[in-house]
Amino acid sequence: MNKQTLHETIIDVIKLGRFPFLVGGFLLFCIGMFLALLSEASFTLNRFLLGYLVLFTAQLSLSYSNNYFDAETDRFNEITYVSGGSKLLLNNPELRIFCKQFAIALIILSVIISITFSIVYAYGPFFVLYVIFGNLLAWFYSAPPLKLAYKGLGEFANIIAYGILMPGIGFLTFIPTFNSLFFYFVPPLLIYGFVFIVTVELPDMEGDIKGKKQTFVVRNGVLKGINLILISLILTPIYFFLVFNFFEIDAVIDFSIVGSITLVPLLSGIVGFLHRSLNRHVILRLTYINIAGIIFFMFGLNTYLLYLTLS
């Protein structure tokens, strides 16, 4: 193998990691972390780095395992910034075995780090079991025999990962058990997990049909997907503006401010609804708008929680 070919191979291996998708996981981790800090936990850099490394390796493993098990389905999809796979394994079949083995190695590493974390910080077995469950859910998202995404359960897996597992790792990094403040934020994060997965399914519908992937959009169609995205995004400000009025919450968080942040992704959902179409170019634009809205919410919430933490 010459030097140029080796360089190209390294670049392809990095691309298979889908590193831009790790940004969402990091923001969710930070949401959980800030909720723990606002619950009077103390921040230490070593704890933060070791805890995030557990999530980082697990989420990176998901990228490689999905590329491996979705390789044939991705043959039918058009590559975009947020969907369609990469087709790298179709063009470079010699990387397939490496991709699978590397994904398994990352899972093992994630679990080993979680065990190390539990020993160092005197945690019980719950943290390790939590990490193992998260890694298994990610693996079987597309891996046989479960192949959740191919059996109509991919949305469920993504919702659990987005709303509970990833922010949960951030919270558990600083507090060994969940409290009520964390659970108050679970419902809206579950909603955003659903919005995210349905959004990235929109431009892949035709390819997923050919690849026999039973996504929500494959089962119900693009227009129903867009409609349900809007309904879901309406629920989040309602939750923060109204539901919290019925509870006495002993926290420094002003939930009306958090509710205000949710209005941005709601606006993106309204734009998508008003411009709903079966035209792929329109669908792709709406996909980017929705993803931008979700990222804004996560970034905005983290900024507000950071402000409260430093106050």
Contacts in CASP RR format, 6 or more apart in sequence:
PFRMAT RR
TARGET T0000
AUTHOR 0000-0000-0000
METHOD contacts of the structure
MODEL  1
MNKQTLHETIIDVIKLGRFPFLVGGFLLFCIGMFLALLSEASFTLNRFLL
GYLVLFTAQLSLSYSNNYFDAETDRFNEITYVSGGSKLLLNNPELRIFCK
QFAIALIILSVIISITFSIVYAYGPFFVLYVIFGNLLAWFYSAPPLKLAY
KGLGEFANIIAYGILMPGIGFLTFIPTFNSLFFYFVPPLLIYGFVFIVTV
ELPDMEGDIKGKKQTFVVRNGVLKGINLILISLILTPIYFFLVFNFFEID
AVIDFSIVGSITLVPLLSGIVGFLHRSLNRHVILRLTYINIAGIIFFMFG
LNTYLLYLTLS
1 9 0 8 1.000
9 92 0 8 1.000
9 95 0 8 1.000
12 88 0 8 1.000
12 92 0 8 1.000
12 95 0 8 1.000
13 95 0 8 1.000
13 98 0 8 1.000
15 86 0 8 1.000
15 88 0 8 1.000
16 63 0 8 1.000
16 64 0 8 1.000
16 67 0 8 1.000
16 86 0 8 1.000
16 88 0 8 1.000
16 89 0 8 1.000
16 95 0 8 1.000
16 99 0 8 1.000
17 60 0 8 1.000
17 63 0 8 1.000
17 64 0 8 1.000
17 67 0 8 1.000
18 63 0 8 1.000
18 67 0 8 1.000
18 86 0 8 1.000
19 63 0 8 1.000
20 81 0 8 1.000
21 59 0 8 1.000
21 63 0 8 1.000
22 56 0 8 1.000
22 59 0 8 1.000
22 60 0 8 1.000
23 295 0 8 1.000
24 166 0 8 1.000
24 295 0 8 1.000
24 298 0 8 1.000
25 55 0 8 1.000
25 59 0 8 1.000
25 166 0 8 1.000
26 52 0 8 1.000
26 55 0 8 1.000
26 56 0 8 1.000
27 295 0 8 1.000
27 298 0 8 1.000
27 299 0 8 1.000
27 302 0 8 1.000
28 162 0 8 1.000
28 163 0 8 1.000
28 166 0 8 1.000
28 167 0 8 1.000
28 189 0 8 1.000
28 298 0 8 1.000
29 52 0 8 1.000
29 55 0 8 1.000
29 166 0 8 1.000
29 167 0 8 1.000
29 169 0 8 1.000
29 170 0 8 1.000
29 173 0 8 1.000
30 170 0 8 1.000
30 302 0 8 1.000
30 305 0 8 1.000
31 167 0 8 1.000
31 170 0 8 1.000
31 185 0 8 1.000
31 189 0 8 1.000
31 298 0 8 1.000
31 301 0 8 1.000
31 302 0 8 1.000
31 305 0 8 1.000
32 167 0 8 1.000
32 168 0 8 1.000
32 170 0 8 1.000
32 171 0 8 1.000
32 182 0 8 1.000
32 185 0 8 1.000
33 43 0 8 1.000
33 48 0 8 1.000
33 170 0 8 1.000
33 171 0 8 1.000
33 173 0 8 1.000
33 174 0 8 1.000
34 302 0 8 1.000
34 305 0 8 1.000
34 306 0 8 1.000
34 308 0 8 1.000
34 309 0 8 1.000
35 167 0 8 1.000
35 171 0 8 1.000
35 181 0 8 1.000
35 182 0 8 1.000
35 185 0 8 1.000
35 305 0 8 1.000
36 170 0 8 1.000
36 171 0 8 1.000
36 172 0 8 1.000
36 173 0 8 1.000
36 174 0 8 1.000
36 175 0 8 1.000
36 182 0 8 1.000
37 43 0 8 1.000
37 174 0 8 1.000
37 309 0 8 1.000
38 181 0 8 1.000
38 251 0 8 1.000
38 252 0 8 1.000
38 253 0 8 1.000
38 305 0 8 1.000
38 308 0 8 1.000
38 309 0 8 1.000
39 175 0 8 1.000
39 179 0 8 1.000
39 181 0 8 1.000
39 182 0 8 1.000
41 174 0 8 1.000
41 175 0 8 1.000
42 174 0 8 1.000
43 174 0 8 1.000
43 309 0 8 1.000
47 121 0 8 1.000
47 173 0 8 1.000
47 174 0 8 1.000
48 173 0 8 1.000
50 113 0 8 1.000
50 116 0 8 1.000
50 117 0 8 1.000
50 120 0 8 1.000
50 173 0 8 1.000
51 113 0 8 1.000
51 117 0 8 1.000
51 169 0 8 1.000
51 170 0 8 1.000
51 173 0 8 1.000
52 169 0 8 1.000
52 170 0 8 1.000
52 173 0 8 1.000
53 113 0 8 1.000
54 110 0 8 1.000
54 113 0 8 1.000
54 114 0 8 1.000
54 117 0 8 1.000
54 131 0 8 1.000
54 169 0 8 1.000
54 173 0 8 1.000
55 110 0 8 1.000
55 166 0 8 1.000
55 169 0 8 1.000
55 170 0 8 1.000
57 106 0 8 1.000
57 107 0 8 1.000
57 109 0 8 1.000
57 110 0 8 1.000
57 113 0 8 1.000
58 106 0 8 1.000
58 107 0 8 1.000
58 110 0 8 1.000
58 131 0 8 1.000
58 134 0 8 1.000
58 135 0 8 1.000
58 138 0 8 1.000
59 138 0 8 1.000
59 166 0 8 1.000
60 106 0 8 1.000
61 102 0 8 1.000
61 103 0 8 1.000
61 104 0 8 1.000
61 106 0 8 1.000
61 107 0 8 1.000
61 110 0 8 1.000
61 135 0 8 1.000
61 138 0 8 1.000
61 139 0 8 1.000
62 103 0 8 1.000
62 138 0 8 1.000
62 139 0 8 1.000
62 141 0 8 1.000
64 99 0 8 1.000
64 100 0 8 1.000
64 102 0 8 1.000
64 103 0 8 1.000
64 106 0 8 1.000
65 99 0 8 1.000
65 100 0 8 1.000
65 103 0 8 1.000
65 138 0 8 1.000
65 139 0 8 1.000
65 141 0 8 1.000
65 142 0 8 1.000
65 143 0 8 1.000
66 85 0 8 1.000
66 141 0 8 1.000
66 142 0 8 1.000
67 74 0 8 1.000
67 85 0 8 1.000
67 86 0 8 1.000
67 88 0 8 1.000
67 89 0 8 1.000
67 99 0 8 1.000
68 89 0 8 1.000
68 96 0 8 1.000
68 99 0 8 1.000
68 100 0 8 1.000
68 103 0 8 1.000
69 142 0 8 1.000
69 143 0 8 1.000
69 144 0 8 1.000
69 147 0 8 1.000
70 85 0 8 1.000
70 142 0 8 1.000
70 149 0 8 1.000
70 213 0 8 1.000
71 89 0 8 1.000
71 90 0 8 1.000
71 96 0 8 1.000
72 211 0 8 1.000
73 207 0 8 1.000
73 208 0 8 1.000
73 210 0 8 1.000
73 211 0 8 1.000
73 212 0 8 1.000
73 213 0 8 1.000
74 84 0 8 1.000
74 85 0 8 1.000
74 86 0 8 1.000
74 87 0 8 1.000
74 89 0 8 1.000
74 90 0 8 1.000
75 87 0 8 1.000
75 90 0 8 1.000
76 206 0 8 1.000
76 207 0 8 1.000
76 208 0 8 1.000
76 210 0 8 1.000
76 211 0 8 1.000
77 83 0 8 1.000
77 84 0 8 1.000
77 85 0 8 1.000
77 204 0 8 1.000
77 207 0 8 1.000
77 208 0 8 1.000
78 84 0 8 1.000
78 203 0 8 1.000
78 280 0 8 1.000
79 85 0 8 1.000
79 86 0 8 1.000
79 87 0 8 1.000
80 203 0 8 1.000
80 284 0 8 1.000
80 287 0 8 1.000
81 288 0 8 1.000
82 199 0 8 1.000
82 200 0 8 1.000
82 287 0 8 1.000
82 288 0 8 1.000
82 291 0 8 1.000
83 200 0 8 1.000
83 201 0 8 1.000
83 202 0 8 1.000
83 203 0 8 1.000
83 204 0 8 1.000
83 287 0 8 1.000
84 203 0 8 1.000
84 204 0 8 1.000
88 95 0 8 1.000
89 95 0 8 1.000
89 96 0 8 1.000
89 99 0 8 1.000
103 139 0 8 1.000
107 135 0 8 1.000
107 139 0 8 1.000
110 131 0 8 1.000
110 135 0 8 1.000
111 128 0 8 1.000
111 131 0 8 1.000
111 132 0 8 1.000
111 135 0 8 1.000
114 127 0 8 1.000
114 128 0 8 1.000
114 130 0 8 1.000
114 131 0 8 1.000
114 132 0 8 1.000
115 128 0 8 1.000
117 123 0 8 1.000
117 127 0 8 1.000
117 173 0 8 1.000
118 124 0 8 1.000
118 125 0 8 1.000
118 127 0 8 1.000
118 128 0 8 1.000
121 176 0 8 1.000
123 176 0 8 1.000
124 176 0 8 1.000
126 176 0 8 1.000
126 177 0 8 1.000
127 172 0 8 1.000
127 176 0 8 1.000
130 165 0 8 1.000
130 168 0 8 1.000
130 169 0 8 1.000
130 172 0 8 1.000
131 169 0 8 1.000
133 165 0 8 1.000
134 161 0 8 1.000
134 165 0 8 1.000
137 148 0 8 1.000
137 157 0 8 1.000
137 160 0 8 1.000
137 161 0 8 1.000
137 165 0 8 1.000
138 157 0 8 1.000
138 161 0 8 1.000
140 146 0 8 1.000
140 147 0 8 1.000
140 148 0 8 1.000
140 157 0 8 1.000
141 148 0 8 1.000
141 149 0 8 1.000
141 154 0 8 1.000
141 157 0 8 1.000
141 158 0 8 1.000
142 148 0 8 1.000
142 149 0 8 1.000
142 150 0 8 1.000
146 153 0 8 1.000
148 154 0 8 1.000
148 156 0 8 1.000
148 157 0 8 1.000
149 157 0 8 1.000
149 213 0 8 1.000
149 214 0 8 1.000
149 215 0 8 1.000
150 212 0 8 1.000
150 213 0 8 1.000
150 214 0 8 1.000
151 214 0 8 1.000
152 214 0 8 1.000
152 215 0 8 1.000
152 216 0 8 1.000
152 219 0 8 1.000
154 197 0 8 1.000
154 215 0 8 1.000
155 194 0 8 1.000
155 197 0 8 1.000
155 198 0 8 1.000
155 215 0 8 1.000
155 216 0 8 1.000
158 193 0 8 1.000
158 194 0 8 1.000
158 196 0 8 1.000
158 197 0 8 1.000
159 190 0 8 1.000
159 193 0 8 1.000
159 194 0 8 1.000
159 197 0 8 1.000
160 190 0 8 1.000
161 193 0 8 1.000
162 189 0 8 1.000
162 190 0 8 1.000
162 192 0 8 1.000
162 193 0 8 1.000
162 196 0 8 1.000
162 197 0 8 1.000
163 186 0 8 1.000
163 189 0 8 1.000
163 190 0 8 1.000
163 192 0 8 1.000
163 193 0 8 1.000
164 186 0 8 1.000
164 189 0 8 1.000
164 190 0 8 1.000
167 182 0 8 1.000
167 185 0 8 1.000
167 189 0 8 1.000
168 178 0 8 1.000
168 182 0 8 1.000
171 178 0 8 1.000
171 182 0 8 1.000
172 178 0 8 1.000
180 249 0 8 1.000
181 249 0 8 1.000
181 251 0 8 1.000
181 253 0 8 1.000
184 244 0 8 1.000
184 247 0 8 1.000
184 249 0 8 1.000
187 239 0 8 1.000
188 235 0 8 1.000
188 236 0 8 1.000
188 239 0 8 1.000
188 240 0 8 1.000
188 262 0 8 1.000
191 232 0 8 1.000
191 233 0 8 1.000
191 235 0 8 1.000
191 236 0 8 1.000
191 239 0 8 1.000
192 236 0 8 1.000
192 265 0 8 1.000
192 294 0 8 1.000
192 297 0 8 1.000
192 298 0 8 1.000
194 232 0 8 1.000
195 229 0 8 1.000
195 232 0 8 1.000
195 233 0 8 1.000
195 265 0 8 1.000
195 290 0 8 1.000
195 294 0 8 1.000
196 290 0 8 1.000
196 291 0 8 1.000
196 294 0 8 1.000
197 216 0 8 1.000
198 216 0 8 1.000
198 217 0 8 1.000
198 225 0 8 1.000
198 228 0 8 1.000
198 229 0 8 1.000
199 229 0 8 1.000
199 287 0 8 1.000
199 290 0 8 1.000
199 291 0 8 1.000
199 294 0 8 1.000
200 287 0 8 1.000
200 291 0 8 1.000
201 208 0 8 1.000
201 215 0 8 1.000
201 216 0 8 1.000
201 217 0 8 1.000
201 218 0 8 1.000
202 217 0 8 1.000
202 222 0 8 1.000
202 225 0 8 1.000
202 226 0 8 1.000
202 283 0 8 1.000
202 286 0 8 1.000
202 287 0 8 1.000
203 280 0 8 1.000
203 283 0 8 1.000
203 284 0 8 1.000
203 287 0 8 1.000
204 215 0 8 1.000
204 217 0 8 1.000
205 215 0 8 1.000
205 217 0 8 1.000
205 218 0 8 1.000
205 221 0 8 1.000
205 222 0 8 1.000
207 213 0 8 1.000
208 215 0 8 1.000
208 217 0 8 1.000
208 218 0 8 1.000
209 218 0 8 1.000
216 225 0 8 1.000
216 228 0 8 1.000
217 225 0 8 1.000
220 228 0 8 1.000
222 276 0 8 1.000
222 278 0 8 1.000
222 283 0 8 1.000
223 276 0 8 1.000
223 278 0 8 1.000
226 272 0 8 1.000
226 273 0 8 1.000
226 276 0 8 1.000
226 286 0 8 1.000
227 273 0 8 1.000
227 276 0 8 1.000
229 269 0 8 1.000
229 272 0 8 1.000
229 273 0 8 1.000
229 290 0 8 1.000
230 269 0 8 1.000
230 270 0 8 1.000
230 272 0 8 1.000
230 273 0 8 1.000
233 262 0 8 1.000
233 265 0 8 1.000
233 266 0 8 1.000
233 268 0 8 1.000
233 269 0 8 1.000
234 266 0 8 1.000
236 259 0 8 1.000
236 262 0 8 1.000
236 265 0 8 1.000
236 266 0 8 1.000
237 259 0 8 1.000
237 260 0 8 1.000
237 262 0 8 1.000
237 263 0 8 1.000
237 266 0 8 1.000
240 255 0 8 1.000
240 256 0 8 1.000
240 258 0 8 1.000
240 259 0 8 1.000
240 262 0 8 1.000
241 255 0 8 1.000
241 256 0 8 1.000
241 259 0 8 1.000
244 255 0 8 1.000
249 255 0 8 1.000
252 308 0 8 1.000
252 311 0 8 1.000
253 305 0 8 1.000
253 308 0 8 1.000
257 304 0 8 1.000
258 301 0 8 1.000
258 304 0 8 1.000
261 296 0 8 1.000
261 297 0 8 1.000
261 300 0 8 1.000
261 301 0 8 1.000
261 304 0 8 1.000
262 297 0 8 1.000
264 293 0 8 1.000
264 296 0 8 1.000
264 297 0 8 1.000
265 290 0 8 1.000
265 293 0 8 1.000
265 294 0 8 1.000
265 296 0 8 1.000
265 297 0 8 1.000
267 293 0 8 1.000
268 289 0 8 1.000
268 290 0 8 1.000
268 292 0 8 1.000
268 293 0 8 1.000
269 289 0 8 1.000
269 290 0 8 1.000
271 286 0 8 1.000
271 289 0 8 1.000
272 286 0 8 1.000
272 289 0 8 1.000
272 290 0 8 1.000
275 282 0 8 1.000
275 285 0 8 1.000
275 286 0 8 1.000
276 286 0 8 1.000
277 283 0 8 1.000
END
